[in-house]
């Protein structure tokens, strides 16, 4: 894509993925932005959200379009209600979010530079293949950690942040 070209994406365009218990749509991929950024729309059902993770080499921001999610990090907890904005800086702070309400939430996530979009694509393909039995002996945790490492991320156990408080 040339920098002087407008990028226009329709409401149904982009890959639809099942990730972290929710439905994610890659609105603008790194391939479409020369790797400068990616935009992901996340529909997060009640009780869903990613496990704690960190990434040193990219920034991640979230705008809550609908509902609310609870963001947790090494720095504390923040309940992000509709129209709230959260920015996770580069540097590797461990963080995650969960939808602790009884209704779905919708987030718009932007990452810079791109790459998280590729991670979501690979995880979604892997989980679908594992579900279909294509990886009958695969250790899901090890495989997901490998995919995350290739994407510049580190995954932590679901209770990692709670254990830090003790």
C-alpha positions in Angstrom: 0.0 0.0 0.0 1.3 3.4 -0.9 1.3 6.0 1.9 -0.7 8.5 -0.2 -3.5 6.0 -0.8 -6.7 6.0 1.4 -7.4 2.7 3.0 -11.2 2.0 3.1 -12.5 -1.2 4.6 -16.2 -2.2 4.5 -18.2 -3.3 7.5 -18.1 -7.0 6.6 -14.5 -7.2 5.3 -11.6 -8.8 7.1 -10.9 -12.2 8.6 -13.3 -13.4 11.3 -11.6 -15.4 14.0 -12.3 -17.2 17.2 -9.7 -16.1 19.8 -9.6 -16.0 23.6 -13.2 -17.1 23.8 -14.5 -14.3 21.6 -15.0 -13.3 18.0 -12.3 -11.1 16.5 -12.4 -9.4 13.1 -9.2 -8.1 11.5 -10.4 -4.8 10.3 -7.1 -3.6 8.9 -4.2 -6.0 8.7 -0.5 -5.3 8.7 -0.4 -6.4 5.0 -2.8 -3.6 4.2 -0.8 -1.0 6.2 2.8 -2.0 5.3 3.1 -3.3 8.8 2.7 0.2 10.4 -0.4 -0.8 12.4 -3.3 -3.3 12.6 -6.9 -2.7 13.8 -8.9 -5.6 15.3 -12.6 -5.5 16.3 -13.1 -7.7 19.3 -16.5 -9.1 20.5 -16.0 -10.4 24.0 -18.7 -12.5 25.5 -19.4 -12.6 29.3 -16.5 -14.4 31.1 -14.1 -14.2 28.1 -10.8 -12.4 27.5 -7.2 -13.3 27.0 -4.9 -14.6 29.7 -2.2 -12.4 31.1 0.5 -11.6 28.5 3.2 -9.1 27.6 4.8 -7.7 24.5 7.9 -5.5 24.5 7.9 -4.4 20.9 4.5 -3.0 20.1 1.9 -0.7 21.6 -1.7 -1.8 22.0 -4.7 0.4 22.5 -8.4 -0.3 23.1 -11.5 1.7 22.6 -14.6 0.2 24.2 -17.4 0.5 21.7 -20.1 -1.4 23.7 -20.3 -2.9 27.2 -17.4 -2.9 29.6 -14.3 -5.0 30.4 -12.0 -5.1 33.3 -8.3 -4.5 32.4 -5.8 -5.8 34.9 -2.0 -5.3 34.9 1.0 -5.1 37.1 0.1 -1.5 37.6 -3.5 -2.1 38.8 -7.1 -2.7 37.7 -9.3 -0.4 35.6 -13.0 -1.0 34.6 -13.3 0.3 31.1 -16.9 1.2 30.4 -18.4 2.2 27.0 -16.3 4.9 25.3 -13.3 4.3 27.5 -9.8 4.2 26.1 -6.9 2.1 27.3 -3.3 2.3 26.0 -0.7 -0.4 26.8 2.8 1.0 26.1 5.8 -0.8 24.6 8.0 -2.4 27.2 6.4 -5.6 28.3 4.0 -4.8 31.2 1.9 -7.9 31.9 -1.8 -7.2 31.3 -5.1 -8.8 30.3 -8.8 -8.1 30.3 -12.0 -9.9 31.1 -15.6 -9.3 30.5 -17.0 -9.6 34.0 -20.5 -8.5 33.1 -23.5 -10.5 31.8 -23.6 -8.9 28.4 -21.1 -8.9 25.5 -18.6 -6.2 25.1 -17.1 -4.8 21.8 -13.6 -3.3 21.6 -11.6 -1.7 18.9 -7.9 -2.7 19.3 -5.1 -1.0 17.5 -1.5 -2.3 17.5 1.6 -0.5 16.3 3.5 -1.8 14.6 1.3 -4.6 13.2 1.9 -8.3 14.1 -0.8 -9.1 16.6 -3.1 -9.6 13.7 -0.8 -12.4 12.4 -0.7 -13.9 15.9 -4.5 -14.0 16.0 -4.7 -15.6 12.6 -2.2 -18.3 13.5 -3.8 -19.0 16.9 -7.2 -19.3 15.3 -6.0 -21.7 12.6 -4.1 -23.8 15.2 -7.1 -24.0 17.6 -9.4 -24.9 14.7 -7.0 -27.7 13.6 -6.7 -29.0 17.1 -10.4 -29.0 17.5 -10.8 -31.0 14.3 -8.2 -33.5 15.5 -5.4 -32.5 13.1 -3.1 -32.2 16.1 -4.2 -35.2 18.2 -1.0 -35.3 20.4 -0.3 -31.6 20.4 0.4 -29.9 23.7 -1.8 -26.8 23.3 0.0 -24.8 26.0 3.4 -25.4 24.4 2.1 -24.7 20.9 0.4 -21.4 21.9 3.6 -20.3 23.8 5.6 -21.0 20.6 3.2 -19.0 18.4 3.3 -16.2 21.0 7.1 -16.1 21.1 7.3 -15.9 17.3 4.9 -12.9 17.6 7.0 -11.1 20.2 4.7 -12.0 23.1 5.0 -13.9 26.3 2.0 -15.7 27.8 1.4 -16.2 31.6 -0.9 -18.4 33.6 -4.4 -17.1 34.2 -3.6 -16.4 37.9 -0.3 -14.7 37.3 -1.3 -11.3 38.4 -3.1 -12.5 41.5 0.0 -14.4 42.5 2.1 -11.2 42.2 -0.1 -9.6 44.9 0.7 -12.3 47.4 
